[in-house]
Amino acid sequence: MNPIPQITAQELRQRLATGEELVLIDVREDDEVAFGMISGAQHIPMGEIPQRTEEIPADAEVVFICRSGARSQRVCEYLQQQFGYNSVANLSGGMIDWNETAED
């Protein structure tokens, strides 16, 4: 198994600001995303990933997001091991870090 690439909140902000085409998937639960999501992110709760893999493009860079980066890391590992996804990345620090690096 290959190590899962990590992307920091700062790096993700920079890449989105330059208009880079990234697929963002938030794997948090409904009650968590009610407090806000990264603009443009798709919501697929972690527990629904196995049934909804057809919604995850295998030919694009996909960044997975959760609260702290732990669940999204597991989703990346699962997709890589079970389905051979090679272009997945984990938002290290998750929404905690994303919100801490928010522009004031």
Backbone as JSON Lines, residues from 0, in Angstrom:
{"i":0,"aa":"M","n":[0.83,-1.18,0.0],"ca":[0.0,0.0,0.0],"c":[0.88,1.25,0.0]}
{"i":1,"aa":"N","n":[0.52,2.21,-0.81],"ca":[1.25,3.47,-0.86],"c":[0.79,4.39,0.26]}
{"i":2,"aa":"P","n":[1.69,5.21,0.79],"ca":[1.25,6.17,1.81],"c":[0.26,7.16,1.2]}
{"i":3,"aa":"I","n":[-0.69,7.59,1.99],"ca":[-1.7,8.53,1.52],"c":[-1.12,9.94,1.54]}
{"i":4,"aa":"P","n":[-1.17,10.65,0.4],"ca":[-0.69,12.03,0.41],"c":[-1.51,12.89,1.36]}
{"i":5,"aa":"Q","n":[-0.83,13.78,2.05],"ca":[-1.48,14.71,2.97],"c":[-1.42,16.11,2.37]}
{"i":6,"aa":"I","n":[-2.49,16.87,2.55],"ca":[-2.51,18.25,2.1],"c":[-2.92,19.1,3.3]}
{"i":7,"aa":"T","n":[-2.2,20.18,3.53],"ca":[-2.53,21.05,4.65],"c":[-3.66,22.0,4.26]}
{"i":8,"aa":"A","n":[-4.29,22.58,5.25],"ca":[-5.37,23.54,4.98],"c":[-4.82,24.72,4.18]}
{"i":9,"aa":"Q","n":[-3.64,25.17,4.54],"ca":[-3.02,26.3,3.84],"c":[-2.77,25.95,2.37]}
{"i":10,"aa":"E","n":[-2.22,24.77,2.12],"ca":[-1.94,24.34,0.76],"c":[-3.24,24.2,-0.04]}
{"i":11,"aa":"L","n":[-4.27,23.64,0.58],"ca":[-5.55,23.49,-0.11],"c":[-6.13,24.85,-0.45]}
{"i":12,"aa":"R","n":[-6.08,25.79,0.48],"ca":[-6.57,27.16,0.2],"c":[-5.85,27.77,-1.0]}
{"i":13,"aa":"Q","n":[-4.53,27.61,-1.04],"ca":[-3.73,28.17,-2.13],"c":[-4.1,27.53,-3.46]}
{"i":14,"aa":"R","n":[-4.24,26.23,-3.46],"ca":[-4.57,25.52,-4.71],"c":[-5.96,25.89,-5.2]}
{"i":15,"aa":"L","n":[-6.92,26.03,-4.29],"ca":[-8.27,26.44,-4.68],"c":[-8.27,27.88,-5.18]}
{"i":16,"aa":"A","n":[-7.48,28.74,-4.55],"ca":[-7.41,30.15,-4.93],"c":[-6.86,30.33,-6.35]}
{"i":17,"aa":"T","n":[-5.98,29.42,-6.76],"ca":[-5.43,29.51,-8.12],"c":[-6.34,28.86,-9.15]}
{"i":18,"aa":"G","n":[-7.49,28.35,-8.7],"ca":[-8.45,27.78,-9.63],"c":[-8.18,26.33,-10.0]}
{"i":19,"aa":"E","n":[-7.33,25.68,-9.24],"ca":[-7.02,24.27,-9.53],"c":[-8.27,23.41,-9.39]}
{"i":20,"aa":"E","n":[-8.43,22.48,-10.31],"ca":[-9.59,21.59,-10.31],"c":[-9.35,20.43,-9.36]}
{"i":21,"aa":"L","n":[-9.98,20.49,-8.2],"ca":[-9.88,19.42,-7.22],"c":[-11.29,18.97,-6.86]}
{"i":22,"aa":"V","n":[-11.45,17.69,-6.6],"ca":[-12.72,17.18,-6.12],"c":[-12.6,17.1,-4.6]}
{"i":23,"aa":"L","n":[-13.51,17.76,-3.9],"ca":[-13.5,17.77,-2.44],"c":[-14.69,16.96,-1.95]}
{"i":24,"aa":"I","n":[-14.42,15.99,-1.07],"ca":[-15.49,15.18,-0.5],"c":[-15.39,15.22,1.02]}
{"i":25,"aa":"D","n":[-16.45,15.7,1.64],"ca":[-16.53,15.82,3.09],"c":[-17.22,14.56,3.61]}
{"i":26,"aa":"V","n":[-16.53,13.8,4.48],"ca":[-17.06,12.52,4.97],"c":[-17.65,12.62,6.37]}
{"i":27,"aa":"R","n":[-17.85,13.85,6.86],"ca":[-18.43,14.01,8.2],"c":[-19.93,13.69,8.16]}
{"i":28,"aa":"E","n":[-20.49,13.56,9.35],"ca":[-21.92,13.26,9.48],"c":[-22.75,14.52,9.22]}
{"i":29,"aa":"D","n":[-24.06,14.31,8.98],"ca":[-24.96,15.42,8.67],"c":[-24.91,16.53,9.71]}
{"i":30,"aa":"D","n":[-24.92,16.16,10.99],"ca":[-24.93,17.18,12.04],"c":[-23.63,17.97,12.08]}
{"i":31,"aa":"E","n":[-22.54,17.38,11.59],"ca":[-21.27,18.09,11.56],"c":[-21.2,19.08,10.4]}
{"i":32,"aa":"V","n":[-21.67,18.67,9.22],"ca":[-21.61,19.56,8.06],"c":[-22.61,20.7,8.18]}
{"i":33,"aa":"A","n":[-23.58,20.56,9.06],"ca":[-24.55,21.64,9.29],"c":[-23.84,22.9,9.78]}
{"i":34,"aa":"F","n":[-22.64,22.76,10.38],"ca":[-21.88,23.9,10.87],"c":[-21.01,24.52,9.79]}
{"i":35,"aa":"G","n":[-21.04,23.95,8.59],"ca":[-20.29,24.53,7.49],"c":[-19.39,23.53,6.79]}
{"i":36,"aa":"M","n":[-19.24,23.76,5.49],"ca":[-18.38,22.93,4.65],"c":[-17.5,23.85,3.81]}
{"i":37,"aa":"I","n":[-16.45,23.29,3.26],"ca":[-15.63,24.04,2.32],"c":[-16.45,24.23,1.04]}
{"i":38,"aa":"S","n":[-16.45,25.44,0.53],"ca":[-17.24,25.75,-0.66],"c":[-16.88,24.8,-1.81]}
{"i":39,"aa":"G","n":[-17.9,24.22,-2.41],"ca":[-17.7,23.32,-3.54],"c":[-17.53,21.86,-3.16]}
{"i":40,"aa":"A","n":[-17.44,21.57,-1.87],"ca":[-17.27,20.18,-1.44],"c":[-18.57,19.41,-1.57]}
{"i":41,"aa":"Q","n":[-18.43,18.13,-1.87],"ca":[-19.56,17.21,-1.93],"c":[-19.62,16.48,-0.58]}
{"i":42,"aa":"H","n":[-20.83,16.21,-0.11],"ca":[-20.98,15.54,1.18],"c":[-21.35,14.07,0.95]}
{"i":43,"aa":"I","n":[-20.46,13.18,1.36],"ca":[-20.74,11.74,1.38],"c":[-20.28,11.24,2.76]}
{"i":44,"aa":"P","n":[-21.21,11.01,3.69],"ca":[-20.8,10.53,5.01],"c":[-19.95,9.26,4.92]}
{"i":45,"aa":"M","n":[-18.98,9.14,5.81],"ca":[-18.05,8.02,5.79],"c":[-18.75,6.67,5.66]}
{"i":46,"aa":"G","n":[-19.83,6.48,6.39],"ca":[-20.54,5.2,6.36],"c":[-21.19,4.88,5.03]}
{"i":47,"aa":"E","n":[-21.35,5.89,4.16],"ca":[-21.98,5.68,2.85],"c":[-20.97,5.5,1.73]}
{"i":48,"aa":"I","n":[-19.69,5.69,2.01],"ca":[-18.65,5.58,0.98],"c":[-18.72,4.26,0.21]}
{"i":49,"aa":"P","n":[-18.83,3.09,0.9],"ca":[-18.84,1.82,0.14],"c":[-19.98,1.73,-0.88]}
{"i":50,"aa":"Q","n":[-21.13,2.33,-0.59],"ca":[-22.27,2.27,-1.5],"c":[-22.25,3.39,-2.54]}
{"i":51,"aa":"R","n":[-21.38,4.37,-2.37],"ca":[-21.41,5.54,-3.25],"c":[-20.08,5.76,-3.98]}
{"i":52,"aa":"T","n":[-19.28,4.71,-4.14],"ca":[-17.98,4.89,-4.79],"c":[-18.12,5.36,-6.23]}
{"i":53,"aa":"E","n":[-19.27,5.08,-6.87],"ca":[-19.45,5.53,-8.27],"c":[-19.5,7.05,-8.36]}
{"i":54,"aa":"E","n":[-19.72,7.74,-7.25],"ca":[-19.74,9.2,-7.22],"c":[-18.35,9.8,-7.04]}
{"i":55,"aa":"I","n":[-17.36,8.94,-6.81],"ca":[-15.99,9.41,-6.57],"c":[-15.17,9.15,-7.82]}
{"i":56,"aa":"P","n":[-14.76,10.2,-8.52],"ca":[-14.01,9.99,-9.77],"c":[-12.64,9.35,-9.5]}
{"i":57,"aa":"A","n":[-12.33,8.34,-10.28],"ca":[-11.06,7.65,-10.13],"c":[-9.95,8.34,-10.93]}
{"i":58,"aa":"D","n":[-10.33,9.26,-11.81],"ca":[-9.36,9.9,-12.71],"c":[-9.08,11.36,-12.36]}
{"i":59,"aa":"A","n":[-9.5,11.79,-11.16],"ca":[-9.27,13.17,-10.73],"c":[-8.63,13.14,-9.35]}
{"i":60,"aa":"E","n":[-7.99,14.25,-8.98],"ca":[-7.45,14.33,-7.62],"c":[-8.6,14.62,-6.67]}
{"i":61,"aa":"V","n":[-8.75,13.73,-5.7],"ca":[-9.86,13.84,-4.74],"c":[-9.28,14.07,-3.35]}
{"i":62,"aa":"V","n":[-9.73,15.15,-2.71],"ca":[-9.29,15.46,-1.35],"c":[-10.45,15.13,-0.41]}
{"i":63,"aa":"F","n":[-10.16,14.28,0.57],"ca":[-11.17,13.89,1.55],"c":[-11.0,14.72,2.82]}
{"i":64,"aa":"I","n":[-12.15,15.09,3.39],"ca":[-12.19,16.03,4.51],"c":[-13.05,15.46,5.63]}
{"i":65,"aa":"C","n":[-12.58,15.62,6.87],"ca":[-13.42,15.31,8.03],"c":[-13.11,16.36,9.1]}
{"i":66,"aa":"R","n":[-13.46,16.09,10.34],"ca":[-13.25,17.07,11.4],"c":[-11.77,17.27,11.7]}
{"i":67,"aa":"S","n":[-11.03,16.16,11.9],"ca":[-9.63,16.27,12.32],"c":[-8.64,15.64,11.35]}
{"i":68,"aa":"G","n":[-9.12,14.91,10.37],"ca":[-8.23,14.25,9.42],"c":[-8.11,12.75,9.62]}
{"i":69,"aa":"A","n":[-8.69,12.21,10.7],"ca":[-8.57,10.78,10.98],"c":[-9.52,9.95,10.13]}
{"i":70,"aa":"R","n":[-10.79,10.31,10.1],"ca":[-11.76,9.54,9.3],"c":[-11.46,9.65,7.81]}
{"i":71,"aa":"S","n":[-11.11,10.83,7.37],"ca":[-10.81,11.0,5.94],"c":[-9.57,10.2,5.55]}
{"i":72,"aa":"Q","n":[-8.62,10.08,6.45],"ca":[-7.44,9.25,6.21],"c":[-7.87,7.8,6.0]}
{"i":73,"aa":"R","n":[-8.77,7.3,6.85],"ca":[-9.25,5.91,6.72],"c":[-10.01,5.71,5.41]}
{"i":74,"aa":"V","n":[-10.78,6.71,5.0],"ca":[-11.5,6.61,3.72],"c":[-10.5,6.51,2.57]}
{"i":75,"aa":"C","n":[-9.45,7.33,2.61],"ca":[-8.42,7.27,1.56],"c":[-7.78,5.88,1.5]}
{"i":76,"aa":"E","n":[-7.44,5.35,2.67],"ca":[-6.81,4.02,2.72],"c":[-7.76,2.96,2.18]}
{"i":77,"aa":"Y","n":[-9.02,3.04,2.55],"ca":[-10.04,2.08,2.08],"c":[-10.16,2.12,0.56]}
{"i":78,"aa":"L","n":[-10.28,3.31,-0.01],"ca":[-10.45,3.44,-1.46],"c":[-9.2,2.97,-2.2]}
{"i":79,"aa":"Q","n":[-8.04,3.23,-1.63],"ca":[-6.8,2.78,-2.26],"c":[-6.69,1.26,-2.23]}
{"i":80,"aa":"Q","n":[-6.98,0.66,-1.07],"ca":[-6.85,-0.78,-0.91],"c":[-7.92,-1.56,-1.67]}
{"i":81,"aa":"Q","n":[-9.17,-1.12,-1.56],"ca":[-10.29,-1.89,-2.12],"c":[-10.55,-1.62,-3.59]}
{"i":82,"aa":"F","n":[-10.27,-0.41,-4.04],"ca":[-10.65,-0.02,-5.4],"c":[-9.5,0.52,-6.23]}
{"i":83,"aa":"G","n":[-8.31,0.6,-5.66],"ca":[-7.14,1.03,-6.41],"c":[-7.08,2.51,-6.72]}
{"i":84,"aa":"Y","n":[-7.79,3.32,-5.96],"ca":[-7.71,4.77,-6.18],"c":[-6.29,5.25,-5.9]}
{"i":85,"aa":"N","n":[-5.71,5.96,-6.86],"ca":[-4.34,6.44,-6.71],"c":[-4.24,7.95,-6.53]}
{"i":86,"aa":"S","n":[-5.33,8.66,-6.76],"ca":[-5.28,10.13,-6.71],"c":[-6.07,10.69,-5.54]}
{"i":87,"aa":"V","n":[-6.02,10.0,-4.4],"ca":[-6.73,10.49,-3.22],"c":[-5.73,11.17,-2.29]}
{"i":88,"aa":"A","n":[-6.21,12.19,-1.58],"ca":[-5.38,12.9,-0.61],"c":[-6.24,13.2,0.61]}
{"i":89,"aa":"N","n":[-5.59,13.34,1.74],"ca":[-6.26,13.61,3.0],"c":[-5.96,15.04,3.44]}
{"i":90,"aa":"L","n":[-7.01,15.77,3.85],"ca":[-6.81,17.1,4.43],"c":[-6.33,16.9,5.86]}
{"i":91,"aa":"S","n":[-5.02,17.04,6.07],"ca":[-4.46,16.82,7.41],"c":[-4.96,17.91,8.34]}
{"i":92,"aa":"G","n":[-5.42,17.51,9.5],"ca":[-5.97,18.47,10.45],"c":[-7.43,18.78,10.21]}
{"i":93,"aa":"G","n":[-7.96,18.34,9.09],"ca":[-9.37,18.46,8.78],"c":[-9.93,19.87,8.9]}
{"i":94,"aa":"M","n":[-11.22,19.92,9.22],"ca":[-11.92,21.2,9.33],"c":[-11.43,22.02,10.52]}
{"i":95,"aa":"I","n":[-10.84,21.36,11.52],"ca":[-10.27,22.1,12.64],"c":[-9.19,23.05,12.11]}
{"i":96,"aa":"D","n":[-8.24,22.5,11.34],"ca":[-7.17,23.32,10.78],"c":[-7.71,24.3,9.73]}
{"i":97,"aa":"W","n":[-8.66,23.85,8.92],"ca":[-9.23,24.72,7.89],"c":[-9.81,25.98,8.53]}
{"i":98,"aa":"N","n":[-10.58,25.8,9.59],"ca":[-11.19,26.94,10.25],"c":[-10.16,27.83,10.97]}
{"i":99,"aa":"E","n":[-9.1,27.22,11.45],"ca":[-8.04,28.0,12.11],"c":[-7.24,28.85,11.13]}
{"i":100,"aa":"T","n":[-7.18,28.43,9.87],"ca":[-6.42,29.18,8.87],"c":[-7.31,30.1,8.06]}
{"i":101,"aa":"A","n":[-8.55,30.26,8.48],"ca":[-9.49,31.11,7.75],"c":[-8.98,32.54,7.68]}
{"i":102,"aa":"E","n":[-9.23,33.16,6.54],"ca":[-8.84,34.57,6.38],"c":[-9.79,35.42,7.23]}
{"i":103,"aa":"D","n":[-9.24,36.34,7.96],"ca":[-10.08,37.2,8.8],"c":[-10.66,38.35,8.01]}
